Amino acid sequence: MIDTRRFTSLLAVTAVATYVLIIVGATVSVRDLATACGTWPTCDGAFVVAPWDEAFVAWGHRLAALLTGILLVSSVVASFVADVSRRVRLTVAAALVLYPAQVAIGGLTVLLGQSFLPGVHLGVAMVIFTLLLVALTWALEDGTPDDTVGDDEPSAEPKDAGSPDSTIRAYLTMTKPRLMWLLCLVAVAGMALAVAAGGTVSLSAAVATLAGGCLAIGASGTFNNVIERDRDRRMARTADRPLPNDSVPVRNALVFGAALVVASAAVMVAFVNLLAAALTMLAIVFYSLVYTVVLKPHTDQNVVIGGAVGALPALIGWSAVTGGVGVPALVLGVVIFLWTPAHFYNLALVYKDDYARADIPMLPVVRGDETTLRHINAYFGATLLSVTLLAYVSPLGWLFAAVTVVVGAVFLYYVVDLHRRRTRAAALRAFHSSNAFLGAVMVVIAVETVI
């Protein structure tokens, strides 16, 4: 009998191996490297290809497919000797049943060269990957029946409201500067994809895009602080913010936020273009009003729908270069949209009690920890699959594939660890790993497209 922990580890490795196939296959397809091996299953009659041979990449993809198949068979066998539910066994078995079809489609892609086959090949691979993640989620639930993320450490206590920060620091805090670096990276990635697609951008326009974006983020954060000041007072995590502790008067905060809006619009109109300026203003309105006023206090899907505002920097970055919106920018926006719940739900688990005190219907408060963990897994898998689509619509290569696999595997490790430990510390580690994942993907997009 194999214990559940070992089985879920094997299943996680199999899922990562399947993702390697997907992302490498996407790169092989876009660069038309599959034709380097004109026969199948051998590579022009050879079973082994030297690393310096042009066909090595295509051959390596086939070798990876063989190893993934072995892992998948091992997972199916292990499911029958592990203490897991019937639904887990059936789901893993379904993935194995599809795998020969996936391999056969790959072979036909090489032999027939039909243009529609790569899309079918990708679709079947995505289904297999999805089935493995579903099976992993259920196996983790079977192995950890406790439905609560426990208090392994005390919650943060609010700081002394009688010792406010300096005035400058208080105003800076309202702008939520920790959000700026990641959203700026998304905008940079959007600009880089546009340049790779043939666009051009001056250094002054690029700097202005980031400056206008930072001003917009600051305005959104300031208005968010104003609107949520009463709820913030009830949360230990936010009770020390400038408005709840009376470091900044509400009127001053509103004037400050309005000034940032005007400054952002002026920079974007004067140094970038009207579309980028309009999208930037839309981001401010969406976060300040749609998310903060409408979504956050009224629905447990607030984070999901609110993820749209995080996707806008991708469109802003692209439009700053081209004056329009392209498919790669839309796909990048989808990546951010899907990543947001997988990222933020970890933090929501940590501060679930805080959100409950503030009457904010975050998913863990409304539906419980188990459902939240399930959603983290679902959006994590969707994020990885959407990242794969970037390799199909943009000239991204091996560095992108390698970094995506590594940081994706690390992110999955901490998600699995959260399922097993059910602690606040584990949830924070998953939260930080999601930040690292997105940051690394955005940086490698910028680096690879520029190089």
C-alpha positions, 0 to 999 in steps of 0.5 A: 500500500502506497501512502497518499503523500507519496501518491500525490507527489507522483501525481504532481510530478506527472502533471509537471512532466505533462506541462513540460510537454505542452510548453515545449511542444508549443515552442517546437510548433511555433519554430517549426522544429517538428519537421526536422524529424521527418519520420515517426517514431524514429527521427529519420530512422535514428532512435538517438539524435546527437545534441548538436543535430538540428533534429535534437529538439524534436527528438527530445520532445519525443523522449519527454513524451515517452518519460511522461507516458511512463510516469502516467502509467506509474500514476495509474498503477499507484492509484490502485494501491494507494488509499485514494477514492474511486474518482481519483482512480477514474480520472487518472485512468481517463488521462492515460486513455487519452495519452495514446491518442495524444501521441498518435496525433503528434505522429500524424502531425509530423507525417501528414503536416496538416495545419489543424493537427497541432491545435488538436494536439495541444487541446488533447494535451491540455485535457490530460493536464487538466485531468491530472490536476483534478485528480491531484486536487481530489487526492489531496482532499482525500488525504487531508480531511480537515477543512480548516487552515489552522493558526500556526502563528498569531494574527498580526495585531494592529499598530498603535494608532497613536504613533502614526507614520510621517506625513510623507510616508502616510501618503506614500502608503495610501498609493499601495507601492507594493502593487506597483512593481508587479503591475509595472512588470506586466506593462513592460511585458506587454510593451516587449511583446508589441516590440517583438511583433514589429512595433517600436517604442522610444525610451521616453514613451516607455518611461512615461507609460510606467510613470503614468501607470504608477500614478494611476495605481497610486490614485486607485490605492488612495481611493480604495483607502478612502472607501474602505476606511471603516472596514479597514478599522475592523481588520488587524492587517489594515487598522494601521493604514493612514485613514483608519489611524487618522494620519491623513484626513479624508478630504486631503486623501481625496484631493491627493487621489484626484491630483494623481488621476490628473497627473496620470492622464496628463502624462499618458496623453502628452507622452504616450497616446490616447488609447493608453490614456483611456485604458489607464483611466478605465483601470482607475475607475474599475478598481476604485468603483467597480471592484471596491464599491460593487464587487468586494463587499457584495460577492465572493467572486470579487477577486475573480471579476476584479482580476480584470483590472490587473489584466489592463496593464498588459493592454496598456503596455501593448497600446503604448507601442502600437496604438492598438490592442493585439492578440498577444496582449489579450492572451497576456491579460488572460494570464493575469486574470486567471493568476489573480485568484490563484494568487490572492486566495492564499492571502484570503486564507491567511486573513479569513477572520479579518475579512469576516470581521469586516463583513467582506465576503471573501471565498474562504469566509463564504464557502470555506477553506476546502472550496478555496483550496480547490479554486486555487488549484483550478486557477493555478492550472488555468494560469499555466495553460494560458501561459502556454498560449503565449508561446503560440502567439508570440516569438518566445523560445527556450528561455521562456519555456524553461523558466515557466516550467521551473517557476510553475513547478515551484508554485505547484509545490507550495500549493500542494504543501498548503493542501497538506499542512493547512497552516497560515504559514503555508498559505503565505508561502503559496502567496509569495511563490505566486508572486515569484511565478508571475514576476519571473514570467514577466521578466523572461518575456521582456528579456527574451523578446528584447534579446 
